[in-house]
């Protein structure tokens, strides 16, 4: 099999081979920039959001129970699952950044 034959039996013209070589050279030189060390972009917003949501959820639950106001209890019922979801996301991010799991016992 000569230079012009590919593994699939397709022959390329000289012009096509030159274009392919140019593309391959560009791909070899192309590299992704290193990700910036440290926190991901917006990394400080999630912990702040979780703290604010926990405070609002607690306030809504306490005031809603003490006053027996159905609107406040419904607001709590909507906000609480969102708070739990964001807390799980924050814990997942924390686990990924701390490295492999090491048992305590």
Contact map, one row per residue, 1 for C-alpha under 8 A:
111110000000000000000000000000000000000000000000000000000000000000000000000000000000000000000000000000000
111110000000000000000000000000000000000000000000000000000000000000000000000000000000000000000000000000000
111111000000000000000000000000000000000000000000000000000000000000000000000000000000000000000000000000000
111111000011100000000000000000000000000000000000000000000000000000000000000000000000000000000000000000000
111111111111000000000000000000000000000000000000000000000000000000000000000000000000000000000000000000000
001111111110000000000000000000000000000000000000000000000000000000000000000000000000000000000000000000000
000011111100000000000000000000000000000000000000000000000000000000000000000000000000000000000000000000000
000011111100000000000000000000000000000000000000000000000000000000000000000000000000000000000000000000000
000011111110000000000000000000000000000000000000000000000000000000000000000000000000000000000000000000000
000011111111000000000000000000000000000000000000000000000000000000000000000000000000000000000000000000000
000111001111100000000000000000000000000000000000000000000000000000000000000000000000000000000000000000000
000110000111111110000000000000000000000000000000000000000000000000000000000000000000000000000000000000000
000100000011111110000000000000000000000000000000000000000000000000000000000000000000000000000000000000000
000000000001111111000000000000000000000000000000000000000000000000000000000000000000000000000000000000000
000000000001111111100000000000000000000000000000000000000000000000000000000000000000000000000000000000000
000000000001111111110000000000000000000000000000000000000000000000000000000000000000000000000000000000000
000000000001111111111000000000000000000000000000000000000000000000000000000000000000000000000000000000000
000000000000011111111100000000000000000000000000000000000000000000000000000000000000000000000000000000000
000000000000001111111110000000000000000000000000000000000000000000000000000000000000000000000000000000000
000000000000000111111111000000000000000000000000000000000000000000000000000000000000000000000000000000000
000000000000000011111111100000000000000000000000000000000000000000000000000000000000000000000000000000000
000000000000000001111111110000000000000000000000000000000000000000000000000000000000000000000000000000000
000000000000000000111111111000000000000000000000000000000000000000000000000000000000000000000000000000000
000000000000000000011111111100000000000000000000000000000000000000000000000000000000000000000000000000000
000000000000000000001111111110000000000000000000000000000000000000000000000000000000000000000000000000000
000000000000000000000111111111000000000000000000000000000000000000000000000000000000000000000000000000000
000000000000000000000011111111100000000000000000000000000000000000000000000000000000000000000000000000000
000000000000000000000001111111100000000000000000000000000000000000000000000000000000000000000000000000000
000000000000000000000000111111100000000000000000000000000000000000000000000000000000000000000000000000000
000000000000000000000000011111110000000000000000000000000000000000000000000000000000000000000000000000000
000000000000000000000000001111111000000000000000000000000000000000000000000000000000000000000000000000000
000000000000000000000000000001111100000000000000000000000000000000000000000000000000000000000000000000000
000000000000000000000000000000111110000000000000000000000000000000000000000000000000000000000000000000000
000000000000000000000000000000011111000000000000000000000000000000000000000000000000000000000000000000000
000000000000000000000000000000001111100000000000000000000000000000000000000000000000000000000000000000000
000000000000000000000000000000000111110000000000000000000000000000000000000000000000000000000000000000000
000000000000000000000000000000000011111000000000000000000000000000000000000000000000000000000000000000000
000000000000000000000000000000000001111100000000000000000000000000000000000000000000000000000000000000000
000000000000000000000000000000000000111111100000000000000000000000000000000000000000000000000000000000000
000000000000000000000000000000000000011111100000000000000000000000000000000000000000000000000000000000000
000000000000000000000000000000000000001111100000000000000000000000000000000000000000000000000000000000000
000000000000000000000000000000000000001111111100000000000000000000000000000000000000000000000000000000000
000000000000000000000000000000000000001111111110000000000000000000000000000000000000000000000000000000000
000000000000000000000000000000000000000001111111000000000000000000000000000000000000000000000000000000000
000000000000000000000000000000000000000001111111100000000000000000000000000000000000000000000000000000000
000000000000000000000000000000000000000001111111110000000000000000000000000000000000010001000000000000000
000000000000000000000000000000000000000000111111111000000000000000000000000000000000000001000000000000000
000000000000000000000000000000000000000000011111111100000000000000000000000000000000000000000000000000000
000000000000000000000000000000000000000000001111111110000000000000000000000000000000000000000000000000000
000000000000000000000000000000000000000000000111111111000000000000000000000000000010011001000000000000000
000000000000000000000000000000000000000000000011111111100000000000000000000000000000000000000000000000000
000000000000000000000000000000000000000000000001111111110000000000000000000000000000000000000000000000000
000000000000000000000000000000000000000000000000111111111000000000000000000000100010000000000000000000000
000000000000000000000000000000000000000000000000011111111100000000000000000000000010000000000000000000000
000000000000000000000000000000000000000000000000001111111110000000000000000000000000000000000000000000000
000000000000000000000000000000000000000000000000000111111111000000000000000000000000000000000000000000000
000000000000000000000000000000000000000000000000000011111111100000000000000100110010000000000000000000000
000000000000000000000000000000000000000000000000000001111111110000000000000000000000000000000000000000000
000000000000000000000000000000000000000000000000000000111111111000000000000000000000000000000000000000000
000000000000000000000000000000000000000000000000000000011111111100000001101100000000000000000000000000000
000000000000000000000000000000000000000000000000000000001111111110000001100100000000000000000000000000000
000000000000000000000000000000000000000000000000000000000111111111000000000000000000000000000000000000000
000000000000000000000000000000000000000000000000000000000011111111110001000000000000000000000000000000000
000000000000000000000000000000000000000000000000000000000001111111111111100000000000000000000000000000000
000000000000000000000000000000000000000000000000000000000000111111111000100000000000000000000000000000000
000000000000000000000000000000000000000000000000000000000000011111110000000000000000000000000000000000000
000000000000000000000000000000000000000000000000000000000000001111111000000000000000000000000000000000000
000000000000000000000000000000000000000000000000000000000000001111111100100000000000000000000000000000000
000000000000000000000000000000000000000000000000000000000000000110111111100000000000000000000000000000000
000000000000000000000000000000000000000000000000000000000000000100011111110000000000000000000000000000000
000000000000000000000000000000000000000000000000000000000000000100001111111000000000000000000000000000000
000000000000000000000000000000000000000000000000000000000001101100001111111100000000000000000000000000000
000000000000000000000000000000000000000000000000000000000001100110011111111110000000000000000000000000000
000000000000000000000000000000000000000000000000000000000000000000000111111111000000000000000000000000000
000000000000000000000000000000000000000000000000000000000001000000000011111111100000000000000000000000000
000000000000000000000000000000000000000000000000000000001001100000000001111111110000000000000000000000000
000000000000000000000000000000000000000000000000000000000000000000000000111111111000000000000000000000000
000000000000000000000000000000000000000000000000000000000000000000000000011111111100000000000000000000000
000000000000000000000000000000000000000000000000000010001000000000000000001111111110000000000000000000000
000000000000000000000000000000000000000000000000000000001000000000000000000111111111000000000000000000000
000000000000000000000000000000000000000000000000000000000000000000000000000011111111100000000000000000000
000000000000000000000000000000000000000000000000000000000000000000000000000001111111110000000000000000000
000000000000000000000000000000000000000000000000010011001000000000000000000000111111111000000000000000000
000000000000000000000000000000000000000000000000000000000000000000000000000000011111111100000000000000000
000000000000000000000000000000000000000000000000000000000000000000000000000000001111111110000000000000000
000000000000000000000000000000000000000000000100010000000000000000000000000000000111111111000000000000000
000000000000000000000000000000000000000000000000010000000000000000000000000000000011111111100000000000000
000000000000000000000000000000000000000000000000000000000000000000000000000000000001111111110000000000000
000000000000000000000000000000000000000000000000000000000000000000000000000000000000111111111000000000000
000000000000000000000000000000000000000000000110010000000000000000000000000000000000011111111100000000000
000000000000000000000000000000000000000000000000000000000000000000000000000000000000001111111110000000000
000000000000000000000000000000000000000000000000000000000000000000000000000000000000000111111111000000000
000000000000000000000000000000000000000000000000000000000000000000000000000000000000000011111111100000000
000000000000000000000000000000000000000000000000000000000000000000000000000000000000000001111111110000000
000000000000000000000000000000000000000000000000000000000000000000000000000000000000000000111111111000000
000000000000000000000000000000000000000000000000000000000000000000000000000000000000000000011111111100000
000000000000000000000000000000000000000000000000000000000000000000000000000000000000000000001111111000000
000000000000000000000000000000000000000000000000000000000000000000000000000000000000000000000111111100000
000000000000000000000000000000000000000000000000000000000000000000000000000000000000000000000011111110000
000000000000000000000000000000000000000000000000000000000000000000000000000000000000000000000001011111000
000000000000000000000000000000000000000000000000000000000000000000000000000000000000000000000000001111100
000000000000000000000000000000000000000000000000000000000000000000000000000000000000000000000000000111110
000000000000000000000000000000000000000000000000000000000000000000000000000000000000000000000000000011111
000000000000000000000000000000000000000000000000000000000000000000000000000000000000000000000000000001111
000000000000000000000000000000000000000000000000000000000000000000000000000000000000000000000000000000111
